[in-house]
Amino acid sequence: PVLGAVAAAAAVSAVSLPLTRPGLGWLVGGVAGAAALVTAARIAARPTDDTSSVQRSPDGSPGRAAGRDNSIRGRFGWSRPLWGLATLALLGVGTIRAAGWLFVLCLLTAAMTAALTVAGGRSVRAILFSGLIPSMAVFRSMPWVARGLARPARPGQEHGAGRALATVAVSLVLLTVFGLLFSSADAAFAGLVDRGLPDLSPSTVVRWVFVFGLVGAALLGAVYVLAAPPDLTGLTADPGRKRLRRAEWVLPVALLDTLFVLFVAVQVTSLFGGSDHVLRTAGLTYAEYARSGFWQLLAVSVLTLLVIGAAAWWAPRETRTDRALIRILLGGLTLLSLVVVASALYRMDVYADAYGATRLRLLVATCELWLGLIFVLIAAAGIRLSAGWLPQLALGTAVLALLALAAVNPDRLIAERNVDMYARTGRIDVGYLSRLSADAVPVFDRLPAELRRCASTTIATELPRDDWRETNLGRIRARQILARQILAGQPTAESPVPPVRGTPGSSYTGC
């Protein structure tokens, strides 16, 4: 049953996955893979016939002791099903958003959450190692599968594999024969079949074989891990590690706290002065004010996380004084870091208001917001000096931040910010808008006719008709809007913003 489920999921993925763009097929393939892994987990969770014996791992080595809770919940807990749902949610982004850059980020994150679904892991080291386990298990699963196929059949189940293959072959023959007959008998049914079946060109067959082998190997590796989950308890924090002496960590952290206090106190005007500060400072432009400071403050946020983690790892906490110093010094550094995060976000907002929003600016602002949330979680962990839950929750918040970014529709948000800037200043980079995805097309209705055509032409040429595998709501809506404009022969709504020509000081670049 496990091999049949893996083969079926790999076949569905081979037929469904659109490798060139986001689409419904990615979610279909993810659901098929999840179904195969659930099948394997249910079979692995079945109790053995001999409950007095010790269970064996896939390679024959001794495994878990008998009598342990062998249900799916008992073996895998609740966190790993949540990682699985997060993986499907990330793959589902390709169904609603057309932005390719966003879906690539979702795919990379889904690979990590899928690894955690299979291997688990709570500490930082365990989470990092979990990302490597499924890929290593792919190679170990091959001889395991070979031994399983060569195992003598149980009484009454002789030639089980041969009969399964014969069943599949008969099913395919019946579908082919009756499908050809129905297609020749009815033109409407023949058209439905033509639309549902892909073009069987050599390139399509090669792609099917490649995806089938890749997905099948990945699922076999995941099944191998599910059959005997690895023991990652040795990768948790070592209670016997050497601690620093009090002065060895208090002095550098206290000095760093002092530096943060001075920076926030002295620079409060420049951090939050906004446009008035920029205008009052000689030779200081918006770009120098915002761009030159944001990246340094972002680096400060990341480095501060490393400092807090290192200090919390090596600082002694045997006495009440040690624990109080950890809470005061690291807690103060955490709170001051939140001010730095806020100032960095404010600088980026000022810069985007002056020069327009871009994907990079939106993405780094999202990362900075996530870092601020991490500092809040660190402050919560510092209250009780217990952070065993922090690594998984930090990664979970990263997944939620990415899903939230997809929910706000980033390309559309970027287009709205730039159109709002044009309404205020008469300046707009239409060339950049034309490089956005189809998600931004609904915003172009707010532009004058000339700018609308410039922004929409490039996107319209990159909107070929999708088949069911490439179904995407963002591209569907963009096609409807562009088709309505073509039928009307003119823009659907006149823009209330200043005209492109004839307004002193107005300018745009691109078309």
N, C-alpha and C positions, 0 to 999 in steps of 0.2 A: 504493500500500500504506500509506503514512503517513496519508493522509487517511482511508482506510478504518479503520485502527487507532484513530485519534482519534475518529472518529464512533462506532465500536463502544464504546470506553471511555466516551464521554460518554453514550451510551444506557444502558449498564449502570449508571453512576452515577445517572442520572436515575431509574431504576426502583428502585435499591437504597438510596440514601441516606435514612436517617430523620432529618429535619431537627429533630425535637423532642426527641430523647433519644439516648443512646449505644446502639449496637447493632452487630450483625454487618455491616450494610450499609455502614458506613464502611470496614471492612477490605476488603470486596468491591470497592467503588469504588476504593480505593487500589491494589489488585492490578491492576484493569483499567487504571488510568492508568499504572501502572508497566510493564505489558505494552506499552502503546502507545508509551511513551518508549523502551523497549528496542528495539522495532521500528524506530523512527526512528533510534536510535543505530547500530544495525547497518547500516542503509542509508547513513547518513552516513559510516560507517567504510569503506565499500567504496572501493577504489582507482579512480581515474578511468581512462578508456580511454586518454587521452594522458598517460602518466607523465612526459613531458618538459615539460609545461606547468605553469603555476602554477594551483592550484585557486582557485576563486572563492567568495566569501561569498554568502549568499542574495540580497543586493541588487545583486550583480554586481561589487562591488569586489574588488580582488586580495586573496587570502587566504594560506593557508599555502604554503610552497614545496614543490615536488615532492620526493619522496625521503624525506620525514619519515614516521615510523611512523604509519600511518593506522588501526591497529587500535583497538578500543574501549579496550583497556588502555593503548595508547600515547597516545591522545588524552585520556582521562579519568582515568587512574591508578586507584589503589585507594581513595582517600578518598571519592570521590563515590559509588561503589556502597555504601560503608558508611553514608553519609548517607541513601541511598535505603532501606536496610534499617531504619535508625532511624525514618524516616518511617512505614514500614509497621508497625513495632512500636508507635509512638505511636497510630496509628489503631486498632491491635488492642486497645488498652486499653478501648475502648468495648464490646468483646465480653465482657470478664470483670468489669468494674467498673461499677456503676450510678451512682456519684457523678457528677452532672452537672458540678459545679465542677472536678473533676479532669480530666474529658474536655475541657472548654473549654481548660484549660491545655495539654493534650496536642495539641489542634488548632492552637493558636497556635504551639506549638513545632514541630509538623509542617510548618507553612507555611514556617518558616525553614529547616528541614532539607531540605525539598523544593527550595527556592531554591538551597541549596548543592549539591544533587544535580545541578541543571541547569547552574548558572553556575560553581560552584567558588569558590575564594578562600582564601588562606592568611593574609594579614595582617589586622589589625583593620579597616582601611579597605576592603580587598577583600571581607571577609565582610559588612560593612554594605552595600556597593554591590551585592553579589550578591543581597541581599534585594529590591533595587529592579529588577534587570535583568528578571526574568520578567514583571513587570507592565508595564514599558515595551515589552517585546518583543511583548505581545499586540497592540498597535496597529500595530507594524511588520510583524507576520506577515500581516495582512489583505491588503495589496497583493501581498505575496510569494506567498500562496496564489492570488490572482487571476491573477498572471502565470504561475504554474505550470499552472493549469487552461487558460489560453489558449495555452500552448505547443503548437506543432504536434506531432502524435502521431508516434511512430517508425513506420517501415514495418512493416506487419503488426499494428499496434496501434491502427488507426483506430477511433473510436467506443468506446474503452475505458471511458470514464466512463459512457456510456449503457448499455453492456452490463452494467456493474457494478450500476447502478441497477435494470435489468431483472431481474437475478438476485435482488437483494434483494426486489423486488416479487413475483416468482414464489414465492419461499420463504415470504413472509408469507401469500400467498393459499393455498398448500398447507397451511400450519400451521392457518390459520383454518378451512378447509373440513373437513379431516380431524379437527381438534380438536372441531368442532361435532358431527360424526357420532359420534365415540367418546363424547362427553359424553351425547348422547341415547341411546346404546346401553347405557351402564352407569352406574348411579347412583354407585357408588364412585369411578369415574374422574371423574365430574362434580363430586363433592365435592372431590376432589384439585385439580381445575382451579380451582374456586371459591376454595379456600384459597390457591393459589399466585398467582392473578391479583389485583391490587388493584382496589378499587372505582373504576371509571372515571367519577368525578364531575368536574364542571368544575374544582373546586379541585385535584384530582389532576392533571388535564391541564395546568393552569397551572403547577403545581410541576414537572412533568416538563419542560416547555418551558424554564422558568427555569433549572433545574439543568443541562439539556443545553447551553444556550447558555453558561452560566457555566463549566462544566467544559470544554466544547469550546474556548472561547476561551483558557482557561488552558493547556490542552494544546498548542494551536497556538503560543502564545507560547513554551512550553518547547521544542517541536520546532524553532522558529526559532533558538533559542539553541544547541541541540544541533547544528544543521546547520553552524554556524560559531561555536564557543565564543569568547567575548570574551577579549581579551588584558588580564589584570589585573595584569601584572607591573609596570606603572607605578604601582600603588597600594601597592607594598611600601615598606619603609623606605628613605629616601633617604640613601645613604652620604655625600653631600656637604652634609648639613644643618649648620647652625651649632650648635656646641656651646657650653655655658656654660664660663666659667672655673671652676677648681677651687673657689675660695672661694665662688662664687655658689651652688653647690648643697650643698657640704659643711656650711656653717654652719647653714642651716635644717634639714637632715636630722639633723645631730648634735644640735641642740637638741631636735628631736622625739624622737630616741632617748632623750635624757636624761629628757624628760617621761614617756615610756612606762616607763622604769625606775623612776622615782619613784612613778608610779601603781601599778605592780604590787607594789612593795616595801611601800608604805604601806598599800595597800588589800587586802593578801592576806587579812586576817581577814574584812573585809566582803565580799570577792569569793567566798570559799569557806567562810565561817562557817556557812552554812546556817541551820537553825531555831534553834540555840543563840544565834547572833549576833542573830537577830531578836528572840528573847525577852529577851536582855540589854539591848537598846538601847531606851531609853525612847521611847515614842510611835512605834515603827517596826513597821508591820504587814507581813504577807506581801506585800500588794499594793504598798506603798511600796517594799519591799526589791527585789522582782523586777521589777515592771512599770516602775517609774521608771528602773531601771538598764538594762534590756535594750535598749530602743530607742536609748539613747545609745550603748551599746557596739556595736550593729549599725551605727549611723551611723559610728562610729569605724572599723569594719572596712572599710566601703565607701570612706570618704575615704582611708584608708591605702593601699588599692589604687591610687587615683588618684595619690597622692603617689609611690608606688614606680614606677608607670608613667611619670610625668613625669620623675622623676629619672633613671631608666634611659634615657629617650629623649634627654635633653639633656646628660647627664654625659659628660665626655671620657673616653676610654679608650685614649689613645695610649701612655701610659707604664705601667710596672709599678706605680707608685704610684697612678695613677688607677684601675687595675683592682682593686688591693687595697682602696682606699677604697670602691669600689662594693660589693665583696663584704662588707666589714666593716659599713659603715653600713646599707646596704639589707638585708643578711642579718640584722643584729641587729634592724632594724625588723620584718622578716618574722617572726622567731621570737617577738618580743614580741607581735606581733599574734595569733599562735596562742594565747597566754595570754589575751588579751582575748576571742577567740572562745570559748575554753573557759569563761571566766567568764560570758559572755552565755548560753551554752547551759545552764550550771548554774542561773542565775537563772530561766530559763524553765522548767526542770524543777521547781524549787521552787514556782514559781507554779502550774504545772499540777497538782502534787500537792495544793496547798492549795485551789484553786478549780476544778479539773477541766480536761480537755483540750478544745480547740475546733479547728476547721479553721484559723483564722487563726494560733493558737499553733503548731500542727503545721507549717504552711506556712513561717512565718518561722524556725522552728527548722531546717527542712530547708535554707532559704536560708543560714542561718548555717553549717551543716555544709558546704555547698558552698563558701562563702567560705573556710572553713578549708582545704579541699582545694586551692583556688586558691593560697593562701599556700604550701602545701607544693610545688606545681608551680613557683611563683616561686622558692622556695629552690633547687630542683633546677636551674632555668634560670640562677640566679646563680652556680652553681659554675663553669660554663664560659662565662658571659656570652654565651650563645646562646639566644635565645627565639623563633626562627622557627617552631617547632612549637607554641608556647604558645597562640596564639589559637584554633586549631582544637581543640586538646585541651581547652581551657577550656570551649568550647561543647559539646564531646562529653561532658565530665563533667556539664554541666548537663542534657543529655538523659538520661544514665544516672541522675542523681539523681531526675529526674521519673519515669523508669521504675521505679526502686527504690521511690519513694513509692507508685506504683500497685501494685507487687508486695506491699508490706506491708499493703495494703487500709486506707487512711487512715480511712475512716468507721468501720470495725470496730475499728481501734486506738483511736480516740477513744471509742467506746462502752465498750471494755474498761477504759480508764483511768477513766472516770466511774463505772462499776460497781464497780471496785476501791476508788475513793474512798468510795462509799456503804457498802461493806463495812467500811471503817475508821471512818467518821464518822457514818453514817446520813443524810448530806446528798446530794441529787442533784437536778439540774435535768432533770426528765423532759420538760419542754417543748422543751428543746434537743435531747434525744435523738430526739424525735418528728420533728424537722426534718432528721435525717440521712437518707441514702439507704437503699435496701433492703440494702446491704452490711452494715449494722449489725444487722439483724434476728436473726441467729444468737446474738448476745450477750445479747439480751433474755431468753433462757431462764434466765439467772442471777438475774433480778429476781423479786420476789414477784408474785402474780397481778395485784394492782391496778395496780402500776407497769408491769407488762408490757403490760396492756391500754392504759394511757395512752400508752406509747411506741410501740405497734404500730398503733394505730387510724389515725392520720394516714397512715402509710406504706402501710397496707393499702388505703386509699381511692385511693392514687395508683399502684396496680399493675394497670392494665388489661392484658388479654391482649395479648401481642405477636405480630406476624406474623414471618415469617422475617427480614425486614429489621431488626427491632428485637430480635432474639435476644440476650439478655444473661444470663450465668451468675449474676450477683448477684441479678437479679430472679427468675430461675427458682428459685434456692434459697430465697429469701424466700417465694415463693408456696407451696413445698412445706412449709416450717415453719409458716406461718400456716394452711394447709389442715389439717395434722396437729393443730394446736391446736384448730381448730374441730370436727373429727371427734371428738376426745377429749372435748370439752366442758369442758376445764379445762387449766391449764398442764401442759406435758409434764414439767417438773421443778421441784421446790420449791427455792427459793433458800436457800443457807446463810447469807445475810447477815441483819442485824437486821431485825425487822418494821417496817412503816411506822408503825403506830400503837402506842402504849403504851410506847415506849422513850424515856426522858427525854433530851432534847437532839436527838432525831432529827427531821429535817425534809426536805421535798422541795418542789419547785415545778414547776408545769407543768399537770398534768391536774386 
